[in-house]
Amino acid sequence: MSKKRIAFIHNNCKDFRHPVFSNLDSNEDFDIDFYLLDEPVKPLNKYDVLKSIRIPLMQDFIIPFGLWSKLKSKEYDYVVSTDLGYVITYVGFLYSLLYNSKFILWNEQWQHIKHPRRYLTRFFERIICKKSHKILAFGHKHEKFALSMGASKERIIHVPNVVPHKYEKVIEKDYIEFKENEKYILCLARLIKIKGHKSLIKAFAKVVKEKPNYRLIIAGNGVEYSRLKELVDVYNLQDKVYMPNRVVIPEEKFKLMRESEIVILPSIKTRTVEAWGLVVNEAALLKKTIIVSSSTGVEGDIVKDSISGYVFEQNNEVELQNKILMSINDPQRSLEYANNAYSLMNNYYNLDVLNEKLKACFYD
């Protein structure tokens, strides 16, 4: 039997995606070419890094050079491409239409992006959803969005959004100076508006009055630092909030999580939304209490309110405050929820399940 010829088009191949791509790459049934916009974190057997230019103020509007000619040079049976907003997806879809190959959409989007450019391309994005051979939906919200765009339910495949369960051992380093008499709440996210740090700081300002031995760690860096620092000062939290405003390296990340009792992802809706929140996967693997906002892709899948964690309405600091206090005041229940999230990771949100579901796309 001849090998299935696959063009796999993606914006990048980061460390948490490399095991997935590598697994496809090593499948003897597949002749697969990867077309990427950035150099992969580790090499793949056959890949091209496309030259491209990013158009300013156009929401990820990156023009790839040479992709069309590379696709035309080979008769592909399947074309897999990333989210709806990328030009590489438009190119791959047009190729599949003109050359009668099957198009598979790798969809991590669950809500319309409120950017003028995306209003202009929405009609074409609907056509992609309607005509795709398969759509990979990384959560229930993602499936609902694809259906709203005209996709047929039988063409949607639920796939888990995963991080590797095993990591290379690293020598851990301190991101902050941990103290024995302190307990920690962690928010690990870039300091940008969509991450919702303001509501977290406001909620924590009330929590710490009742729980004075707790400290909030805001780990990451970004353009919102000055505004967040002002808010910390307004609430006189200078000795209660750790916010170094620097990138977290792998040697620091897992110690941060291990030292923390609670991990919070308080994302809010802006022009876009939090597509998923992979930090939640990592927290679940360490059996941490997890609190997320309603504006995260992970909500309703890994984190179900009062089942495998706590969910609060996005940008609502009062509700977030209550959820934090609930988790602290009832540690036995919080542990039960953490164990439930861990079970979900073991049973479904792992590389084996994702790899099998991806491979199934090419056998029909």
N, C-alpha and C positions, 0 to 999 in steps of 0.2 A: 504494500500500500504506500502510495506516495505521501510525503510529508505535507502537512497543512502549512501553507505559506501565510504568515501573519506579519502585518505591520503594526507595531505597538508604539503609539505616539503619546508622549507625556511631557509635561513641562520640566520635570526633574526626576531623579532617582535618589531620594534621601535614605538615610541609614535604616529607617523603619520600613521602607518600601523595598530595599534591595533584596531581602530574602524572598519576597514574592516574585519580583522580576527574575531573579536568578533561578527560581524553581521552574518558571516557564521556559527560561533560556536553556535549561538542561533536559527538557522533555524531548525524547528521541522522535516523537511523532510530529514535532513542530520545527519548521524552518522560520525562525522569528528574527526580525530586524527591529531594533529599538531606535526611535527618532526622538531626541531630547533637546530641550532648549538650554540645559545646563549640563556640565560634566557630572556623570554619576559619582556617588560617594565611593563606589568601588567599580572596577571594570565589569562589563558584560561581554559575552562572546562577540556579538555583532551589534555595534551601536554607532550612531552618528550624532554628534552635537551640532545642531543647526545654527548657522549664523542668523542673527535676528536683530531687530531694533524695536525698542519699546516706544510707543507713541505717548508723549506726556499727557496727563489728565484724561486718559481714555480707558481707565479701569482694566488693567492687564491686557491691553490691546498690543500684542507683540507680533510683529510681522516676521515670519520665518522665510529665509531665503533657501531655495533649492529643494524644499520638501516635495513640491509637486513633481518635479523631474525625477526625484529619487523614487517616488511611488510609481510613476509611470514606467520606470526601468524594470519593473518586476510585476508579474501578474499575481497579486495577492488574493487569497481566498477570504481573508478576514482583515478588517482594520479596526483596531481598538484605539480610542482616543479619550482624552481627559474631559474635564467639565465643559459646559456649554459656552462659557465666556471666552474661550481661547480660539484664536485664528487657526491654530493647528487642528482644532476639532472641525472647523468649517472646511478646511482643505481636505482632511481625511474623509469627511462625509461626502463631499462632492466627488472625490475619487471613487468612493464605493458606489455612488449612483451611476457614474459614467462607465465604470469598468465592471459592474455587476459583481462586486464583492460584498460580503456581509459586514455591516457596520455595528460595532458594539460600543455603547457609550458608558464610560466610567464616570458615574454621576455622584458627586459629593455635595451637590447644591440642593437645598430644601426650601428655599424661598427666593422670590424674585429679587435681583440686585437692583436697587433704586438709583441707577446711574443713567444719565441721558443716553450714553452710547448703547446701553443694554436695552433701552426702549426701542432703539432703532433696529437692533438685531433680533428682537423677540420673535417676530414672525418666522424668521429662518430657524430659530431655536425650536419653535413648535414643530416645524417640519422635521427637524432632526429627531425629536422625540417620537413623532408619529411613524417615521420610516425606519428607525433603528431596528436591527435584527434582534438585539438584546440590549437591555439597560441594566447596569449593575447599580442597585440601590443600596447604599451603605447604612440605611436605617429606615424606620417606618415613616418618618417625616419626608425622607428622600423619595420613597415610593409614592407618597401622597402628592408630592410636587410633580413627579413625572406623570402621574395620572392627570393632574390638572393641566399639563402641557400637551395632552392628547395621546400619551402612550397607552398601549393596550396592556391590561394587567398580566396576560399570559406571557408577555415578552420581558417582564421585569423579574430580575433575579435578586433576591435578598442575599447580600454578602456582608460578612462582618468587617468592620473597620478595626484593624489590629496593629499592635506593636509586638515585636518578638518577646516571647516569655523568658528567654534566656539571654543574658548579656555577658559580654566579656568582663571579667573581673578587673576592677580598677582600684587604685589606691584612693580612698575617699579623702576629700578635702572639705574644710569648713567654709560655707558661704557667709555665715555670721559666727559670732562667738556664742555657742550654745551654753546655757547655764542650767544647773541642776534644779534650781527652784522655779524655773519657768516652764510653761506648757505652750505649745506652738500651734497656731493656725496658719496654714500655708496657702498662698495664691501664687502659682507659678505661671506667669504669662507676660508677654511683652507689655510695656507701659503705653498702650494705645487705647483710644476711646472705646472701641468695641468690647474690650475686656471687662469694663464695668467696675473698675477699682473704686470709683467714688462712692457707689452704694455700699461697697464692702467696708470702706473706712468709716462711713457714717454708722453702719450697723455695729462695727466693732467698738466704736466710741461708747456705745451703750452697753455692749456685752462686758467690756472690761471693768465697768463700774460694779457689776455683779460678780465678776470673775477676775479679780485683780492680778492673779498669777499667770494669766494668759497673755501671750504676745502674738502679734500678727506679723508674718513675714511676707513681704511683697517682693518676689524674686523675679528679676528681669530688668530690662532697660527699655527706654523709649521716649518719645516726644512729649508724653503727658507728665513726665517726672515733676517738672516745676509746679504744675497745677495741683498735682497730688501732694507734693510737699507742702504747699500752702494750706491744703485741707487738713493735713496732719497737724500743722501748727495751729490752725483755727480751733481744733478740738484738743489741743495740748497733749498730743499723743507722742511727742518726740521720744520719750523713753519707753513707749509701748509698741511702736511700729518700727520694724526693721525694713528699710527700703534703700539698699546700696546703689540702685540704678546701674547695674552692670549685668552682662550676660552670664547666665548660669552654664557652667561647663559640666560635662558628664560626671566628672569626679565629685562635683558638688550636688548634683541633682538628687541622686538617690539617698544621700545622707540627709538632705533637706526633707525628703519624704519620710524617711525612717524616723526622724526626730519629731515629726509633726503628728498631732492627733487627728487633725481635720484638714482635708484638702478641699478648697473652694474654687469653683470656676463661675464667676458672677457676670458672665458676658451679657451685653445688651444689644438691642437692635439699633443699627445705624443705617447707612445705605445698604449694608450687607449684614450677615449674621455669622455666628460661629458655626462653621460647617460641621464640626464634630466636637473636638476637644480630647485629643489623644493623651493628654496629661491625666485624664480620668482613668483610662485603661491602666496606666502605670500605677496610679493610686490604688486601683482595685486589686492589682496583682500583689500589692503589699498589705492588703486588708485594711486600708484606711477608711475612716468615715468620710463620705463624699457628699458635698452639697453643691448643686449646680442650679443655674437659673433656667427658666423656661425657654430662653433664647440660645440654647445649645443643641447641636445635633444629637448629642449623646443622651439628652433627656428623653425618657420614655423607652429607651433601649437598655443600655447598661444601668442607668440610674432611673429607677422607677420610685416615685415618692412613697416613702414609708414601706418600701419593700427591699430595695437595694441601696438606699441612700435617701437624701432629702432634696426636694425641689422647691424653689421659691419663684414667685412671679418676677420676671426681669425688672431691674431698676427699682425694686421695692425694698428699701433698707429695713423697714419695720418687719416685714415677713422674713427677711434674711436674718435679722437679729433673733427672731423667735426660733428659727430653725437651728441656728448655732447653739442657743441655750438648750433647746430640746436635746440636741446631740450630746451636749456636755452633761446635762442633768440625768440622762438615762443611758449610761454607758453600756448596759447589757443589751438594750435594744439597738444601739448603734453598732455594737459588735455583730449582732444578728444580721443587720443590713449589710455590713462589710463582708460577712461570710457569704451572703447571697450574691453580692457583686463578684466576689472571687469565684464562686461556682459558675457564674455566667462566663467569666473569662476562660475557665478551664473547659467548659462544655461547648462553647460556641465562638467566642472572640479569640480565636487562635489561628496560627498560620495554616495548620492542616485543613481546617474547614474552608478558609479563604482560598487556598490553593486548589482544593477539589472543586469548589464552585466556579472558579475561573476556568479550570480545564474543561468543565462541563459545557461551557459556552461554545467550544469548538468541536463538539461531538453531537451532531444533530442531523 
